[in-house]
Amino acid sequence: MLHRTRRRARWIALACLVAGGANAPVLAQPAPPGYRPVLATGATILPTRPRATVRTILATPGQTVAQVLAAAGVGPREREPAVSALATVLPPRAPLPAGQALTLRQAPEDDALLGLSLQPHPGRTVTVLRTPAGWQAQEAFAGQRRHLVLARGLVREDLLDDLNAAGLPDSLARQLVQGLAHELDFQRELRRGDSFTILFERFRDPRGSLLGEGRVLHAGFDLAGRRLSLWQFDTENGPDWFDEQGVSLRRAFLRTPLDGARVSSGFGMRSHPVLGYTRQHQGIDFAAPSGTPVLAAADGEVVQIGWMRGYGRVLTLLHAEDRTTRYAHLSAFAPGLRAGDRVRQGELIGKVGRTGMATGPHLHYELAEGGRTLDPALARTRPATVLAGADLAAFLTTRRTLVAQVAHLQPMQEVAAAD
C-alpha cells in the first residue's frame, strides 16, 4: 500500500508541473537505483489476475545470465529471447561475479518469465521485460534526472525516417513502430501529409550530460478523417498501449503473428500456386525471410506440433472461446516446445520456412472458431486489457496532464519531470 501511495504521489507532482505549462517551475529529483519510469501503475486487469511472483537468484562463479536462468528452471524458449534482448545493454556471454543477484518476475499461474533485472555495476541497473511487442531491455543510473521531450512531424515516405527527422531517436522509433505494428497497418492507414506527435523520455545526469533515452509515453497520429491518441501504461504484465478510455490497443489475438512481413495471399478463393487450380485459401500468407520469428497470436496450449502433408512443419494452438490458430511451413519450432505446453501471446513458437507445399519462405496462418475458419484480417476479438476503478481514474488524470504538457511544449524542447 505504501509503495502504491508513493508511486501515485510522484504522478501528483507531475500533474502539478504540467498544470503550470511550459513556464512552470522545473522540479527535478534524482531517481532511485533501478527506477523505471511509468505513466501510472497498478492497472486492473479484467479478469483479475494474481500479481507476479518475484525471486532473487545468486550467480555462482563463472555463470552467465543464460546459465543462471537455466539453473533457475527457465526454459529455452523464454530464456533465449530474454537474453537476446539483454545483449543490447549487457554482453550476454560475460561471466557474472560470484554472488551477483538477479531478480526474476514470473507469472504466478505457470512461472513464465515476465522480466529480470540486475546491477552489473554500483548505481547501474539493467532490466529486460516481456512486452506485447517482444522483449525489451532498459538501463537506469543512480542520480539520473528524467526529462520529457516532444517530437512532431509529417508523414512523407518512410515512417521510420520521418520519426527520425522529427527528432525521435532511431531506437525509440523502431520500438514504437514494432509495438504498434500488430494493431496498426502503417502501410495502409498512414498517408503522405498525415501528422504525428510523440512524447518521450530522456535521462541526464545532475550536470546535464545525456545518459540515454527512456521510452515513448504518448503517440498521436492525425490520420485522414480521424485522430488516433495512444498512451503507454504499465500493468502487472508489463507496459502496454492504451487508447484515451484506458482500453488496450492490444487485442486477445495479434493481427499478425510475426514482425516485418507483408501479406502475399489473403483469405478466400484463389489459384493455388503449386497445384494450379482454384480453391479456398483457409488463412493468410505472410511473406518473410526464412528464420523470421513466429509468435503466438494469443495465450494458448500447443495441441499439435509436427509434420503434416502440405503444411510441412506445422503447429496448432488452442485458445479461449474455442478458437484455434495454425502456423504452417515453419523451418523450425521453438526449442523445447511440445504438445501440452502453455504459451503466452507474443512468445516465440517457431521460425518462418518453406516446408511442405510452398514456393518460397512464408508463414501460412489460420484462425478458426468452433472448427470454422475465419478471415484473420476481419475477425474481431476483445481487448487484452481494460483499466477500471481507481486505476482508470489515475490513468485518465495523468493522460489529461500530459495532453496539457504536449500543448505547451515546442518540438524538441525538454522539460525536467518531477519524480
C-alpha positions, 0 to 999 in steps of 0.5 A, spaced: 500 500 500 505 504 501 509 503 495 502 504 491 501 511 495 508 513 493 508 511 486 501 515 485 504 521 489 510 522 484 504 522 478 501 528 483 507 532 482 507 531 475 500 533 474 502 539 478 508 541 473 504 540 467 498 544 470 503 550 470 505 549 462 511 550 459 513 556 464 512 552 470 517 551 475 522 545 473 522 540 479 527 535 478 529 529 483 534 524 482 531 517 481 532 511 485 537 505 483 533 501 478 527 506 477 523 505 471 519 510 469 511 509 468 505 513 466 501 510 472 501 503 475 497 498 478 492 497 472 486 492 473 486 487 469 479 484 467 479 478 469 483 479 475 489 476 475 494 474 481 500 479 481 507 476 479 511 472 483 518 475 484 525 471 486 532 473 487 537 468 484 545 468 486 550 467 480 555 462 482 562 463 479 563 463 472 555 463 470 552 467 465 545 470 465 543 464 460 546 459 465 543 462 471 536 462 468 537 455 466 539 453 473 533 457 475 528 452 471 527 457 465 526 454 459 529 455 452 524 458 449 523 464 454 530 464 456 533 465 449 529 471 447 530 474 454 537 474 453 537 476 446 534 482 448 539 483 454 545 483 449 543 490 447 545 493 454 549 487 457 554 482 453 550 476 454 556 471 454 560 475 460 561 471 466 557 474 472 561 475 479 560 470 484 554 472 488 551 477 483 543 477 484 538 477 479 531 478 480 526 474 476 518 476 475 514 470 473 507 469 472 504 466 478 499 461 474 505 457 470 512 461 472 513 464 465 518 469 465 515 476 465 522 480 466 529 480 470 533 485 472 540 486 475 546 491 477 552 489 473 555 495 476 554 500 483 548 505 481 547 501 474 541 497 473 539 493 467 532 490 466 529 486 460 521 485 460 516 481 456 512 486 452 506 485 447 511 487 442 517 482 444 522 483 449 525 489 451 531 491 455 532 498 459 538 501 463 537 506 469 543 510 473 543 512 480 542 520 480 539 520 473 534 526 472 528 524 467 526 529 462 520 529 457 521 531 450 516 532 444 517 530 437 512 532 431 512 531 424 509 529 417 508 523 414 512 523 407 515 516 405 518 512 410 515 512 417 521 510 420 525 516 417 520 521 418 520 519 426 527 520 425 527 527 422 522 529 427 527 528 432 525 521 435 531 517 436 532 511 431 531 506 437 525 509 440 522 509 433 523 502 431 520 500 438 514 504 437 513 502 430 514 494 432 509 495 438 504 498 434 505 494 428 500 488 430 494 493 431 496 498 426 497 497 418 502 503 417 502 501 410 495 502 409 492 507 414 498 512 414 498 517 408 503 522 405 501 529 409 498 525 415 501 528 422 504 525 428 506 527 435 510 523 440 512 524 447 518 521 450 523 520 455 530 522 456 535 521 462 541 526 464 545 526 469 545 532 475 550 536 470 546 535 464 550 530 460 545 525 456 545 518 459 540 515 454 533 515 452 527 512 456 521 510 452 515 513 448 509 515 453 504 518 448 503 517 440 498 521 436 497 520 429 492 525 425 490 520 420 485 522 414 478 523 417 480 521 424 485 522 430 488 516 433 491 518 441 495 512 444 498 512 451 503 507 454 501 504 461 504 499 465 500 493 468 502 487 472 504 484 465 508 489 463 507 496 459 502 496 454 498 501 449 492 504 451 487 508 447 484 515 451 478 510 455 484 506 458 482 500 453 488 496 450 490 497 443 492 490 444 487 485 442 486 477 445 489 475 438 495 479 434 493 481 427 499 478 425 503 473 428 510 475 426 514 482 425 516 485 418 512 481 413 507 483 408 501 479 406 502 475 399 495 471 399 489 473 403 483 469 405 478 466 400 478 463 393 484 463 389 489 459 384 493 455 388 500 456 386 503 449 386 497 445 384 494 450 379 487 450 380 482 454 384 480 453 391 479 456 398 485 459 401 483 457 409 488 463 412 493 468 410 500 468 407 505 472 410 511 473 406 518 473 410 525 471 410 526 464 412 528 464 420 523 470 421 520 469 428 513 466 429 509 468 435 503 466 438 497 470 436 494 469 443 495 465 450 494 458 448 496 450 449 500 447 443 495 441 441 499 439 435 506 440 433 509 436 427 509 434 420 503 434 416 502 433 408 502 440 405 503 444 411 510 441 412 512 443 419 506 445 422 503 447 429 496 448 432 494 452 438 488 452 442 485 458 445 479 461 449 472 461 446 474 455 442 478 458 437 484 455 434 490 458 430 495 454 425 502 456 423 504 452 417 511 451 413 515 453 419 523 451 418 523 450 425 519 450 432 521 453 438 526 449 442 523 445 447 516 446 445 511 440 445 504 438 445 501 440 452 505 446 453 502 453 455 504 459 451 503 466 452 501 471 446 507 474 443 512 468 445 516 465 440 513 458 437 517 457 431 521 460 425 518 462 418 520 456 412 518 453 406 516 446 408 511 442 405 507 445 399 510 452 398 514 456 393 518 460 397 519 462 405 512 464 408 508 463 414 501 460 412 496 462 418 489 460 420 484 462 425 478 458 426 472 458 431 468 452 433 472 448 427 470 454 422 475 458 419 475 465 419 478 471 415 484 473 420 484 480 417 476 481 419 475 477 425 474 481 431 476 479 438 476 483 445 481 487 448 487 484 452 486 489 457 481 494 460 483 499 466 477 500 471 476 503 478 481 507 481 486 505 476 482 508 470 481 514 474 489 515 475 490 513 468 485 518 465 488 524 470 495 523 468 493 522 460 489 529 461 496 532 464 500 530 459 495 532 453 496 539 457 504 538 457 504 536 449 500 543 448 505 547 451 511 544 449 515 546 442 518 540 438 524 538 441 524 542 447 525 538 454 522 539 460 525 536 467 519 531 470 518 531 477 519 524 480 
